[in-house]
Amino acid sequence: MTTTLITGGNKGLGRETARRLVALGHTVYIGARDETRGRAAADQTGAHLLVMDVTEDASVAAAAALLAEHETQLDLLINNAGVFDAMVKAEDATAEDMRAVYDVNVFGVVRATHAFLPLLQASSDPAIINVASGLGSFGIVTDPGRFEAQWALPVYASSKAAVGMLTVQYAKALPGIRINAADPGPTATDFTNNQAAQSIAEGTEAIIGLATAGPGAPTGTYMDRFGEIPW
């Protein structure tokens, strides 16, 4: 049975991913900083709760230690926790705006990867999925035919571009672990005020595809629900 941890798993894409993976037979842990919301999501999806705040080193380390008390290994880490920047304009963006978003979207990935790496390395088939965004793809945001190209979002987009580079670098440095990035696409969640045309189930397709790829699948790729996309 595959043991999976999803950070930011108490709502949106994280909760739907948890629900789908539980249905596929995974033992799923939801990482959530709010215990009440996390407990409700865990109960709704059939997952287990792991209270953790990806912006705090001590919180993530404590969560990893707690998981190690219950599981001998972690097969799949899905770095899903993320925040949006309320579409801060380039002329208004400050270093503090950057710091707040990067602390979750980028440093949170590093904290979780570092803390759970020993449990991942204990697995016979470990994998990491970093939830990125088409807004962080240089190829997509410079393509005038793409929806994402119409936005100038230096804070959020650059944070997701950093997630892409982390994915590539971790994949090179840790060849024993499949490490890939997933672009959910514009999905109807809190991030989009539920306005995007794509359903939340469709938004999890890339994540589920990578989560169920199995031994021998590629590492260091960037996927949406239709296939590989440009960095």
N, C-alpha and C positions, 0 to 999 in steps of 0.2 A: 504493500500500500504506500502511495506517495504522500509524504508529509510536506505540507505547503504553508508558508507564511506570507500573508498579504499585508503590507503596511498601508495605513489609511483605508482599512477595510470596512469601516462602519457605514459607509454610504456610497452612492454613485457607482462608478465602475468597479471599485473595490468590493463592494457588497455583492454586486451581480456576479463578479468573477468568483467570489467565495461560494455563492449559491450553486453556480454551474459546476465548479470543481468538486464540491461535496457530492453533487448528483453523479459525478463521474467516478466517485469512490475515493477521492483524496481525503486525507485527514487534514483539515484546514484550520489554521490559526489566523484570527483577525487581529492585526495590530491597530490599536486605537488609543488616542490620548485621553479621551473621555470615557470613563468606565461605564457610565450609565448608557450612553449611546452605543458603545461597543458591545455591551451585554445584550442589548436589544437586537442588534444586528446579528450577533452570534446565535441567539435563540431563533431568529427568523430564518437563518441560512443553514443551521445545523453545524456551525463551526464552533471553535473554541476561542476564547478571548485572551489576548495577551496585551495588557495595558503598557503602552509605550509612547513616548513623545520623541519623534525623530529629530527634534531640534535640541535635545539634551543628551549628551554623552552618557551620563549616569543612568538615565532612564532606559536607553537602548541596551546598555551593558547589563542592566538588571533584568531586562526582558530576555536577553540571550541566556543568562544564567538560569532563569526560571524555566525556559523552554528545555534546557539541557537536563533539568530534573525530571522531565516527563518524556523526552524523546532522546534516543541515542544518536539521531542524525536529522538533518534537514535536507530534503531532496530538492525543494524549489523555493526560492525567495523571489517574491514579486514586489519590487520597489515601486509602489503605486502612490504613496502619500505625496500630495502636491497642493500648491496654492496658486491662485491666479492673482494678477496685479491690478485688477479693476481697470485695465486698459490705460495705464499711465502713459501719457504722451511723452515723446522724446524730449521735448523742451521742458517738461515738468519732472522728469525722472531724476531722482537723487541717489546717492550712494546708499542711503538708508533704505530706500525702496528696493534697491538691488539686494541688499543684505537680508532683508526680511524674506524675500522670495527664494533667494539662493539657499538660505538656511534650511528650508524644507526641501525644495526641488533638487538641489545639488548636494549640499552637505549632508542632507538626510539619507541620500543614496550611499554616500561614503560611510556614514556612521553605521547604517544597517549592514552593509556589505562587510565592513571590518568586524563588527561584533558577531555576526552569524557565520563568518567564514569557517571557523573550526567545525561547526556542526555540518556545514555544507561539505567540507572535505572528508567527513566521516561517511558520506553517502557514496554508493557505488555509481550513481548517475546524477550528479548535482547539476542544477541549472539556476540561473538568475535571469529574470526578465525585468528590464527597466522600462517603465511606462513613460514614453516620451511624447512627442507631438509633432504633427506636420509643420507647426509653426517654428519648430527648431531645426527643420531640414533646409539647408541652403538651396538644394535643388528645387524644393517645392515653393519656398517663398520668393524665389526669383523667376518662377514660371507664371506668366500673366494669365494662363489658362486655369490656374488653381485658385480655389476659394481663399486659401490662406494668404495668397500674395497681395490681397487688398489691404492687409493690416500692417501697421508699423507699431510693433510692440517690443521695444528694446529690452524691457525687463524680463517679461515672461519668456519671450522667444529665445533670448540669449541663454536663459537658464535651461531650457530644453535642448538647445544646441550643446550645452555643456554636458547634459545627460548622454547625448549621443557620443561625444568624445570619451566620456568615462566608459561607456559600453565598449568602444573599440579598444581602449587601452587595457581595461580589465580582461577582455577576451584574449588579447595578446599575452598578457602577463600570467594569466591563470588558464592554461590550455586544458587542464583537467575538468574545467567547469564550462558548460555551455552558457554563454552570456550574450543575450540579444536585447534589442530595443523594440518596443511595440508602439505604434501610433494608432490610438483608438479611432482617430478621425473626429470631425465635429459632431458631438453626441449630445443628446438632450439630457443634461445633468445640471446640477447647481452651477457649474462653471459657465454654462451658456444660458442660464436662466430658463432652462428647459425649452429653448427656442430652436435648437439645431434639428435638422430633419432626420438625422440618423437615430435610431432607437438605442437604448442602453444595451440591449442584447447584441445589436450589431457592433456597438462600440467595444464589446469584449471579445469579438471574434479573433482579432490578432493575438490577444493575450492567451486565449484558450488554445489557439493553434500552436503557439510556441510552448505552452504548458504541457501539451500532449504529444509533442514531437518525438520524444523518446531518444534512446541511444543512437549515436551516429548522425544526428541532425546537425545542421550547420551552427557555428558560433560566430559572433561578431557581425550579425546581420541586423537590418532595420526593416521591419515588416509592418504593413497595414493588413486589413482583412482581405485585400486582393492579391497580396504578394509583396515582393521586395520593393523598397522605395529608396530614393537617393538620400545620402547623408546631407 
